Amino acid sequence: MKPNLLYLVHRIPYPPNKGDKIRSFHFLQALLADYDIFLGTFVDDPDDRQYVGALADVCKQVCCVDLDPRLAKLKSVSGLLTNEALSLPYYRNAELQAWVDQTIREHSIDRALIFSSPMAQFVRKHAALTVVADFVDVDSDKWRQYAQSKAWPARWVYRREAQKLLEFERVMAARTAATLFVSEQEARLFRSLAPEAADKITYVNNGVDIERFDPALSYQRPFSADMKSIVFTGAMDYWANVDAVKWFAEQVLPLILAKCPELRFYIVGSKPAREVLQLAENSAAVIVTGRVDDVRPYIAYADLIVAPLRIARGIQNKVLEALAMNKPVVVSSAGMEGIPITQDLQLAVADTAENYADRVLAFLENQPERGDSNRRFVQDRFGWAENGRRLRQMLAGE
């Protein structure tokens, strides 16, 4: 008989079609072999409600609570009155809290895995519970980065969120048996911010589903072979991604088009913000796809993948997936955190518009036989099997 485990995730961990869901899904996959999983989570996209049954089939029990992002933002404002991070009331929910309390009590649950720091509030009062928390990224530092690029009053709100969320993260890190991050660099940063819990702060890398992201599979070409194509993938309502493609389309792309006018820049991802849609309206060289059923054909047939992130925390799945598909990548320094650069990779790092354009053009103009160095690099360093083993050891207290 397998022991019970409470698993609390801020967004339904299926399907694994965006960064945080990829990680939370593979963690679930790894844990199912050793535990009966009691999953508590939110559904913030109505389209994801259809997948609750698939999770119920593999978990012992599932509690999926609908979360309307617009209403949650309004609710989060109460944090100004309670002197706490706005992220906490955003996710606070009486139904999920009641389910957590009842589940721990009725099923004698003595251990829990928390995914994303705000979810720790649901187990805060359960002092006897052994908790491993996967904060993924140092979210408080992400808010600090956001503040640097915003004008007042958003700058004040983001600075306050960085401070208040860090206070909560430190409290919970001190209470957990282990606090995980997505990379050694993220863990090192948080140790410097929470030195009192340094001995319990570690990391489990992100990974790639190597069998799924395989360039040897057959894909239908999603765009014309007559045009050179570069591709960016990611959720396009996420501010860091919006900022990245705006900077690239406005600052870098014109420099590339001056020498390669047949180029097309594909922005592939769900829920494109109005600012993203305007990029396509302003330039025939920009194509915004919106949500696609499968990003792999776009990666497979791209001449090049770009990840010009100026604000980023942790390991970027979009970079790992491109490398797994054996594609050349031009990425910003921020997007390379946690990914060690080797000389064998078909990858270039650039941060200024001029350098970025030069790196892109160099790949487009000179495409020798690439071999499989990018894919082998990911296979050797970022497999989910090893990551799952490390996670199970931590939950077992080993």
N, C-alpha and C positions, 0 to 999 in steps of 0.2 A: 504493500500500500504506500503510495507516494504522499509526502508531506504537502500541506496546503501552503499556498503563497498568494498574498495579496499584491496585485500589480496595478498601480494607478498611473494613468497616462493622460496627458492634457488633450490629446487628439486621438481619435480612433486609430489604432495601429494597423489598419488595413483599408484599402490596398496599399502596398509599399510604393507610392508614386510621387513622393516628395521627401525632402531631406530628413525631417524628424520622423516621419512615418516609416521610412526605410529602416532606420535604426531601431525604433520601438518594435517593429514587426520582427526583425531578425532576433532581437532579444527574446521576444515571445516564443519564436521557433526554438531557440536554444533551451529555454526553460521548460518547455512542455515535456521533455523526456524525463525530467527529474521531479516535477511538481504538478499537483492539481492547481490550476490557475484560477483565481477569482479576480476578474478583470473589471476595473472601474474606470470609465473614460467619458469623454465628451464627443459629441458629433456636431461639428461647427459648419458642416457643408451638407445640406439636405440630400445631395446625391450619394453621400456615404452611408446613409441610413440603410440602404439595401444590403450592406455588407455585415450587418450585425449578426445575421444568422450564421454566416461563415465562421465568425468568432465563437458563437455559442456552441458550434459543433465541436470545437477543440478545447474550449475552456470548461471548467467545472461550473462556473456561473459568470454571467456578464451583466453589468449595469451600465448602459449607455444613455447618457443624459443629453438632450438637445441643448445646444448653446448658440444663441443668436448673437453674432459678433457686434451688431449695432446696439442691442440692448445691454450686452456685457460691457461695452465701452461706457455707456451711461451709468451703469452700476458701479464701474470702477472709480468714478468720481468721488464716491463715498470715502475712499481712502484718504482724501484731503481732510475729511472731518475726523477720521479715526487715527490719523498720523501714521499711516502704513503705506507700503508700496501699492500703487494702483493695480498691479498685476494680481494681488491677492483677492480683492473683491471681484475682479473680473472673472475669476474662476470659482469663487465661493458659491456653494450650492447646497441647500438644505437636503434635497433628495439624495444627492451622492453622499453627503456626510452621514445621513441616517443609514444608508446602505452599508457604508464602511463600518460604522459602529456595530450594526447588527451582525454583519458578516464576521468580524473579528470575534465577537462574543459567541455566536452560535457554532462557529466552525473551529474554535480554539486555534485561531491563526496566531503564530508567534513571530512571523517574519514577513517583510514587505519590501517590494522594489518600487521606488518612486521615480517616475520619468518626467523631468522638468521641475524646477525648484518650486513653483507655486503649488504643485500638487502635494507638497510636504505638509501643508496646512491641515490636510484631512487626517493625518496621523499624529499631529502634534500633541494631543492629549493622551495618547496611548503609550505611556512611558515604558511598559513592559515589552513592547514590540521591538524586535530587532529590525532596523531599517537600513537598507542600502539605497542611496539616492543617486540617480544619474542626472546631474544638472546639465549634462550635454555640453553647453557653452557657459561661459561666465556672462550670464544675461545682464547683470548689473553693469558690466563694462561695455556691453553693446549699447546700452542706453547712454552711457557717457560719450561714446563715439557719435551717436545720433545728435546729442546736444551740441557738439562742436560745429555741426553743419546747419544748425537751425537758428532762426531769429527769435527774439522774444515775442510771445510768451512761451512758445514751444521749447525754447532752450531751457527756460526755468523748470518746466514740467519734466523734461527729460533728465536734467541734472538731479532734480529731486527724486525721480524714480531710480536713478543709478544709486543714490545714497541709501534710500529706504529699502530697496531690494537687496542691496549688499548686506544691510543690517539683518534682514531675514535670512539670507543665505548663510551668514556666519552662525546665527543661532541654530539653524537646522544642521549645518555641517558638524557642529560641536555635539549634537545629539545623536547623529547617525553612527552606525558601525563602520561605514565607508561612504565617501562621496566621490563619485566618478565624473570624469570629463572626457571629451571626445579626443583629446590629444595630450601628449606630454606637455606641450606648451601651455595649453589651457589649465592643466593641473598646476603647473609651476606658477602661473599668474595668480591662481586662486590661493595657493599657499602663501604668497606674498601679501594677499589681502586678508587672509584669515589664518595667521600664524598659529593661533591657539589650537587649530584642528589639523595642522600640517601633516601629522603622522597618519591621518586617516584619509588623506586626499590622494587620489590616484587617477588612472585613466584606462579606458578601453577604446581602442581606435574604432573609427568607422570602417566599414568594409564595402565590398562590391560583390554582387551575385555574379560570379564569373561565368557560370553556365548561361545565364540570361543575357548578359552583355558580352556577346561573343560575335566578333566580326565574321566568323565562318558561317553563321546562320544566314538564311535567305530573307531579304527585306525588299519590299516594294519601294522604288525610288519615289520620294515625295515631291521632288522638284525637277526642273528641266536640267538635262545634262549639258545644255549649251552655256549655262552660266556657272561661274565660280561661286561657291557658296560658303559662307561662314555662319556658324550656329551658336546661339546662347540658349541654354535650357534652364528652367527654374520657374517657381511660382511667381507670377508676374503681378501679384498684389502685395508682394513682400518688398518693403521699402528699399532694402539693400540691393535687391535685384533691379528694381526700377531705377535707382540711382546709377547702377552699373551700365545698363543699356542706354540710358539717356546720355551719360558721359561718352560712351563709345560712339553712339550714333551722331552726336553733335560735334565732338572734338576729334575723334579718330577716323571715323568712316570717310569724311570728305578728303582727308589726306590719302587714303587708300584708293578712293574712286578716281582721284586725279591721275593715277597710274594704272588703275585696273577698273575701267568704267563698267565692265560686264559683271562686276561683283554684286551679289545680293546677300544681305544680312538678315538671317532668319531668327526671330525671337520666338522661342517655342515654350509655351507654358500657360497654365490656366489663369483665368481671371485677370487679364491684362488691365492695369490701371489706365485711366484716361490719358495720363502723361505718356504712357507707352503707345497707346493707339495713335496719339498725335504724331509720333515719330514716323509712322507709316504714311500718315496724311501729308507729312512735310517732305517725304523723300520716296521716290519710286524704288530706291535700292533697299528699303526696309520692308520686310514682310512680318507681320504679327499674326501668328497662327491661332492664338487662343489655345484652349485645351485640345490635346490630341490623345488618341487612345494609346499610342505607343511612341515614345521619343526615340527609340532605337533606330528607325529608318532615317531620321534626320541626322543623327550622329554618324550612322554608317555611310551615308552618301555626302556628308559635308567634306569640303576640302580642308577645313580647319575648324576647331572649336575655340571659342574665346570665353574667358571668365574674368572680365575687367572689374572685379569687385573692389570698391574703395573702402567699404565697411564690411568686415567679415569677422566671424569668430569660429574657431574650430576647423575641422577637416571638411572640405567642400566635396559633397558627393558628385556634383556635376563634373569636377575635375577627375575624380577616380573613375567615373563611368566612361568618360572620353578616353582615358588611358587604357581602360580595359578593352575598349573597342579599337585600340591601336591607332588612335587619331592623334595628329599633332595638336598641341594646345599652346595658346598664348594666354598667360594668366598674370594677374597682378601679384605683388608681394603679399598683400593681405589674403588672397585666395590660396596661397601656398602653405599656410600654417599647418604644421603637422605632417607635411609631405616632403620628405627629404629629397633634394635634387641630386640626381646622379648624371654623370656625363653621357650616359648611353641614351637618355630619354630624348624623344622628339618633343621637346617642351622648351618654351622661352618665357622668361619673366620680364615684364615691363610695366612701368608706372606712369610715365609721361606720355602725352598724346603722340608726340613725335616718335619716341622709342617704340610705342605700341604699334604704330602704323608700320614702322620699319620691320619689326619682327613678323608681323602678319604678311607683309609683302615678300619677305625673304622665304617664308614657307610656301607661299603661293607660286613664286617664280622658280623655286628650286625644290622639286619634290622627288628625290631619289627613292630607291627601294628602301622602305622603312624597316623591314624586318619585323620582329615581334617584341622589341625591347620594352615598349610601353606596357603591353599586356603582361609580359613576364614580371615586370616590376610590381604591378598590382597583385598578381597571383602570389608572389613571394611575401608581400608585406601587409596586404589588406584583405585577407580572407575572413569570412564570417565564422568559420568553424573554430579558429583559434580565439577569436573575440568572445564567442559563446562559452568556450571552456573557461576563459578568465572570469567571466561574469558568474558562472556557476560556482567557481572556487570562492569568490568573495561572498556570495550568499550562504555558502556552507561554512563560512568562517575559517577557511583554510589560508 
